[in-house]
Amino acid sequence: MTQKTILITGCSSGIGLCVAQGLQQRGYRVFASARKSADVEMLKAQGLEALQLDLDDSRSIDVAVAWVLEQTGGELYALFNNGAYGQAGAVEDLRRDVLKQQFETNLFGTHELTCKLLPLMRRQGYGRIIQNGSLLGFVSLPYRGAYNASKYALRGLTETLRQELTGSGVHACLVEPGPVTSKFRHNSFLAYQRNIDAENSVHREYYAGVEERLKAEGAVVPFTLPPEAVLEQVIRALESSQPRAHYFVTVPTTLFSVLRRILPYSWLEKILLKI
């Protein structure tokens, strides 16, 4: 293996786009994927090898994997599972189909894509599976139940996979961001508008407040970092001879990883409710 190759999901903007561009500049051969054809064309215009990949569609996953391996001659060093979105809304306002859709994208599609590539990596005797987790994959905030649950599940699945890959030369790990500059909040707001009946909810007063904050120009979450902070940790996960299980990004993620271990849950819960 000379030039390291990597497939990245969710490259239309934010973290995925930043990591794709950063790794290409670092000398990696990057295959940047996006769900929409218009975004694929945008990626190509930026000089990236781009392809369409919809995590909700098994056929799309099969076609994407086949195309990437055709381009590389059947080799792949790494997979960065970044594609995801956040479904906001109170737990009792989440219809079954809405919760299922959150898991289809954030967990099931990611899992299917990973499993398509693992046999190849095992045969090679090397490889990296890097999952884009979240602060909300190990602490929970109210009105983020669908996203919390999907990221908790991804964390559990990845930690288990990491153990099962012991001795194979393939390593699985989680990069876990907190607030990062991206279109995530905007896309989450759109999903909330599509799927939550705010007007008829017992939580409608809270929703009204959220809508006002999200519509505010220049609203910024404290401790927000640019997506380059995630790129830095992805590089560490790719290039360490013994990658760690978890790479934390932003002050809140590092802080709450500690607080979760040392505080009684009742104390931690009070802090989270104030946030």
CORSUL-V822805 format. One record per residue. RES is the residue in three letters. SS is DSSP state (2 for helix, 1 for strand, 0 for the rest). PHI is phi in whole degrees, -180 to 180 (999 if undefined). D_FIRST is the distance of its C-alpha to the first C-alpha in whole Angstrom. Layout:
# CORSUL-V822805
res;ss;phi;d_first
RES;SS;PHI;D_FIRST
RES;SS;PHI;D_FIRST
This chain:
# CORSUL-V822805
res;ss;phi;d_first
MET;0;999;0
THR;0;-104;4
GLN;0;-86;6
LYS;0;-72;7
THR;1;-111;9
ILE;1;-148;13
LEU;1;-104;16
ILE;1;-124;19
THR;0;-98;22
GLY;0;67;26
CYS;0;-99;25
SER;0;-68;28
SER;0;-168;29
GLY;2;56;29
ILE;2;-61;27
GLY;2;-60;24
LEU;2;-65;25
CYS;2;-62;25
VAL;2;-67;21
ALA;2;-61;20
GLN;2;-66;21
GLY;2;-65;20
LEU;2;-71;17
GLN;2;-62;16
GLN;2;-64;18
ARG;0;-82;16
GLY;0;108;13
TYR;0;-76;12
ARG;1;-92;12
VAL;1;-105;15
PHE;1;-108;16
ALA;1;-98;20
SER;1;-113;22
ALA;1;-148;26
ARG;0;-78;29
LYS;0;-98;31
SER;2;-62;31
ALA;2;-62;32
ASP;2;-71;30
VAL;2;-61;27
GLU;2;-64;29
MET;2;-62;29
LEU;2;-65;25
LYS;2;-63;25
ALA;2;-64;27
GLN;0;-91;26
GLY;0;88;23
LEU;0;-95;20
GLU;1;-79;19
ALA;1;-119;21
LEU;1;-151;23
GLN;1;-89;26
LEU;0;-150;25
ASP;0;-108;28
LEU;0;-66;28
ASP;0;-87;32
ASP;0;-128;31
SER;2;-61;29
ARG;2;-64;29
SER;2;-61;27
ILE;2;-63;24
ASP;2;-60;24
VAL;2;-64;24
ALA;2;-64;21
VAL;2;-61;19
ALA;2;-61;19
TRP;2;-66;19
VAL;2;-61;16
LEU;2;-70;14
GLU;2;-66;16
GLN;2;-69;14
THR;2;-98;11
GLY;0;74;11
GLY;0;86;11
GLU;0;-126;8
LEU;0;-154;9
TYR;0;-80;9
ALA;1;-148;12
LEU;1;-129;16
PHE;1;-111;19
ASN;1;-83;22
ASN;0;-108;24
GLY;0;-60;27
ALA;0;-172;30
TYR;0;-147;34
GLY;0;-115;37
GLN;0;-93;40
ALA;0;-83;43
GLY;1;139;46
ALA;0;-63;48
VAL;2;-55;47
GLU;2;-73;51
ASP;2;-100;50
LEU;0;-91;47
ARG;0;-68;47
ARG;2;-56;45
ASP;2;-67;44
VAL;2;-69;43
LEU;2;-65;41
LYS;2;-61;39
GLN;2;-64;38
GLN;2;-60;37
PHE;2;-74;35
GLU;2;-57;33
THR;2;-80;31
ASN;2;-79;31
LEU;2;-130;30
PHE;2;-65;30
GLY;2;-66;28
THR;2;-60;25
HIS;2;-64;26
GLU;2;-63;25
LEU;2;-61;22
THR;2;-59;21
CYS;2;-68;22
LYS;2;-68;20
LEU;2;-99;17
LEU;2;-62;17
PRO;2;-58;17
LEU;2;-62;14
MET;2;-65;13
ARG;2;-64;15
ARG;2;-64;14
GLN;2;-65;10
GLY;0;87;12
TYR;0;-157;10
GLY;1;157;11
ARG;1;-132;14
ILE;1;-112;17
ILE;1;-113;19
GLN;1;-103;23
ASN;1;-86;25
GLY;0;-86;28
SER;0;-170;32
LEU;2;-53;34
LEU;2;-82;36
GLY;2;-97;34
PHE;0;-143;36
VAL;0;-132;39
SER;0;-112;41
LEU;0;-113;43
PRO;0;-63;46
TYR;0;69;46
ARG;1;-126;42
GLY;2;-58;42
ALA;2;-65;40
TYR;2;-67;37
ASN;2;-50;38
ALA;2;-63;38
SER;2;-66;35
LYS;2;-79;33
TYR;2;-60;34
ALA;2;-64;33
LEU;2;-62;30
ARG;2;-63;30
GLY;2;-64;31
LEU;2;-65;29
THR;2;-70;26
GLU;2;-63;27
THR;2;-68;28
LEU;2;-59;24
ARG;2;-56;23
GLN;2;-66;25
GLU;2;-72;24
LEU;0;-91;21
THR;0;-54;22
GLY;0;86;20
SER;0;-88;17
GLY;0;88;14
VAL;1;-104;15
HIS;1;-121;17
ALA;1;-115;20
CYS;1;-153;22
LEU;1;-117;24
VAL;1;-97;25
GLU;1;-122;29
PRO;1;-80;30
GLY;0;-102;34
PRO;0;-68;36
VAL;1;-132;33
THR;0;-63;34
SER;0;-171;33
LYS;0;-90;35
PHE;2;-59;35
ARG;2;-65;39
HIS;2;-62;40
ASN;2;-66;38
SER;2;-65;40
PHE;2;-65;43
LEU;2;-64;43
ALA;2;-65;42
TYR;2;-61;45
GLN;2;-64;47
ARG;2;-70;46
ASN;2;-117;46
ILE;0;-113;49
ASP;0;-87;52
ALA;2;-64;53
GLU;2;-61;57
ASN;2;-104;58
SER;0;-98;56
VAL;0;-67;58
HIS;0;-98;55
ARG;2;-62;56
GLU;2;-66;57
TYR;2;-64;54
TYR;2;-58;52
ALA;2;-61;54
GLY;2;-65;53
VAL;2;-63;50
GLU;2;-61;50
GLU;2;-65;52
ARG;2;-66;49
LEU;2;-70;47
LYS;2;-82;49
ALA;0;-66;49
GLU;0;-68;48
GLY;0;75;46
ALA;0;-62;46
VAL;0;-129;43
VAL;0;-81;42
PRO;0;-56;42
PHE;0;68;39
THR;0;-67;37
LEU;1;-116;34
PRO;0;-72;32
PRO;0;-64;29
GLU;2;-61;27
ALA;2;-66;28
VAL;2;-72;25
LEU;2;-54;23
GLU;2;-58;23
GLN;2;-75;23
VAL;2;-62;20
ILE;2;-61;18
ARG;2;-62;19
ALA;2;-66;18
LEU;2;-75;15
GLU;2;-109;14
SER;0;-74;17
SER;0;-69;16
GLN;0;-132;19
PRO;0;-62;19
ARG;0;-72;23
ALA;0;-73;25
HIS;1;-136;26
TYR;1;-123;26
PHE;1;-88;29
VAL;1;-126;30
THR;0;88;33
VAL;2;-61;36
PRO;2;-58;38
THR;2;-66;35
THR;2;-64;35
LEU;2;-62;39
PHE;2;-73;39
SER;2;-65;36
VAL;2;-80;39
LEU;2;-60;42
ARG;2;-63;41
ARG;2;-83;41
ILE;2;-105;44
LEU;0;-93;46
PRO;0;-59;49
TYR;2;-61;47
SER;2;-62;51
TRP;2;-71;50
LEU;2;-61;47
GLU;2;-64;48
LYS;2;-62;51
ILE;2;-66;48
LEU;2;-65;46
LEU;2;-67;49
LYS;2;-70;50
ILE;0;-65;47
